[in-house]
Amino acid sequence: MTFQTPDAKPSAEPFSDAFDDTFDDTVGAQDLADRTALRRVAGLSTELEDITEVEYRQVRLERVVLVGVWTEGTAEDADNSLKELAALAETAGSQVLEGLVQRRDRPDPATYIGSGKARELREIVVSSGADTVICDGELTPGQLRQLEDVVKVKVVDRTWLILDIFAQHAKSREGKAQVSLAQMQYLLPRLRGWGESLSRQAGGRAGGATGGVGTRGPGETKIETDRRRIRAQMTKLRREIAHMETARTTQRKSRRRHDVPGVAIAGYTNAGKSSILNRLTGAGVLVENALFATLDPTVRRTRTDDGRVYTLADTVGFVRHLPHQLIEAFRSTLEEVVDADLIVHVVDGSDPDPEGQLDAVRVVLAEIDAGHVPELVVANKADLADPLVLARLRRREPGMLVVSARTGEGLAALRAAIESALPHPEIQVDVLIPYDQGALVSRVHAEGEVLETHHLPGGTRLVARVHPDLAAALPT
């Protein structure tokens, strides 16, 4: 169903026909009609009867209307973005009632969708019984306030929604501190006086009554107090995160000192990273068909077929337009990716837009300075994927592997590809180790790459590649 403003000409054809070559003579009129309508996106309504269906829900079930502004790309791109927003809203514990898209050259600087569309949105909110509007973008403080004034219900943007999901899923002390810091960074510029009764900065004679020009009224004082409190909490959280980062850095340096190669599993949220980690290492990490089920990184040791030790790290999932505040707050956690010798980039092969997932993740990798790390692209969920989509992905990513963590398909090839991509120790040695130094032999097998083994009367002769520290410990 399409809503028209009173002065807009009704569209002669459905919205999607604007892209049909048979309507070239009406493209201009159709484009105008598209821009003056809120278009409903089908298939977004959810029917969750019981709040306990999602165990991690921490707030009451909210009834939400989604609204997005389509500024570029195709109609399918706009719909996919809103469908992802719907999945995020459900993850946060909301019931999606409607999904609406407004086509514009750029978001309205005042109300995001324009004043006329905001009034139409108000009517939809009333008719549907919604108590929250979620916008598919990051809104400025002014846009949030003015849109809220029109629709008369709470307005949340995509950034705050993602931050709320992270807050619900954070389990470790470090994860909670990182999310809290990101929320405060977002909230600080958005503080404002609630209600018309709060006074603003007083001046002139109003200020003179209490001691001078520019004296602040109680409303402004409350905001300043909140800002100081938030800044103090942010400073405290940064100290705590820095302390925890030191411990994490010490662990990484310990692995580096023994030249243990590191592999980071990165990718889009809910692409199956934790499932792949469990399959490769038996780690037993939580696997859940939900966005951002993993926030705290898990590092596990495993071995190659020839006995070399390396680590696999499961990292937080990324998403399109991942809030900058989260990237900054989770930077210490994401160092596992930056310091890795190889990134296993997992993409959901069953997603309608896997190329968009790849691009979104690579944007974040570049932002955290991990663009130089070698990358192995893995399309997961092969048992659910469209073969034509996988073929399209193979053409774009020639070295891509296709796996299914659920069925085990392709995992042997993935393991072999990881092992072949691991860096090799740089020093080759040919040593005879006495039998009474068996621990040294075990160390060479664990930390090095054994090429030949010979058991001689005087001991074990090893031809191997080892790192410098181990080479110095071997007999000459």
Buried (B, 14 or more C-beta within 10 A) or exposed (E): EBBBBEEBEEBEBEBEBBEEEEBEEBBEBBEBBBBBBBBBBEEBBBEBEEEEEBEEBEEEBBBBBBBBBBEEEEBEEBBBBBBBBBBBBBBBBBBBBBBBBBBBEEBBEBBBBBEBBBEBBBEBBEEBEBBBBBBBBBBBEBBBBBBBEBBEBBBBBBBBBBBBBBBBBBEEEBBBBBBBBBBBBBBBEBBEBEEEEBBEEBBEEEBEEEEEEEBBBEBBBBBEEBBEEBEEEBEEBEEBBEEBBEEBEEEBEEBEEEBBBBBBBBBBBBBBBBBBBBBBBEBEBBBBEBBBBBBBBBBBEBEBEEBBBBBBBBBBBBBBBBBBBBBBBBBBBBBBBBBBBBBBBBBBBBBEBBBBBBEBBBBBBEBBEBEEBEBBBBBBBBBEBEEEBBEEBBEEBEEBBBBBBBEEBBBEEBBEBBBEBBEEBEBBBEBEBEEEBEEBBEBBBBBBBBEEEEEEEEBBBBEBBBBEEBBEEBEE
